[in-house]
Amino acid sequence: MNKGIYKGPLITSHRKRTIVLIFVAGILLIAIMGIFLFLQEGKNSDEVKEYREQITEENTRITESLISEVESITESATGKQAAEQSGLAPEEQKAQVQNTLTEMYYEILLKQKAQTFAMADGLVEQCKAEYVSLKQSGNWNAAVKASFISKYLAKSDVIEEQMDESFNALVNKMEEQLKAAGIDSSLIIEQYRVEYKLIKEENRSNLMDKALAEIKN
């Protein structure tokens, strides 16, 4: 009597499940690759490359101007003349300088936020204008819509990347200036970083909400 492996319903069911899982995994892999290629198409387009150059140049100019303000503010607050005019004991003078710089540095970061939000608003207006033009020309088909979305997602990434570049350059300069003034910068800089995370989330949310509001039709 042949006592081979039993190939009843349980084995058949297991094989079917395995085949289904492999099939589903293949579909998911194809979908992920499709999304990746979809996003890469926008990032690698000539228009996005030109936009990156434009925003990088603008952001560099803004950041350099804000860094100059940081240096000027620090010099004004920590200079010999400021110390003499305060009439305070050294430790009191140091505490006053720390409070002054903390507040004034924060004002500079708010300027950086405003500049970035202005860039985002400019992108939304650009997005709206192109969307209206495509709709009016009758070219708003599935392929054009996919390319449009990919391109503007890539441009929004450019803004966020430049926002990070600017913030990091500013806080690095602030940290350097605070240390030079003999002030412990760790808590101050950490506070700025926590605030920045909230600002980034706000910018991302505002950008998406405004863009969706403009093209919801």
PyMOL commands that set and color helices and strands:
alter all, ss='L'
color gray80, all
select helices_A, chain A and resi 9-43+46-78+80-86+90-137+142-180+186-215
alter helices_A, ss='H'
color red, helices_A
deselect
rebuild
show_as cartoon
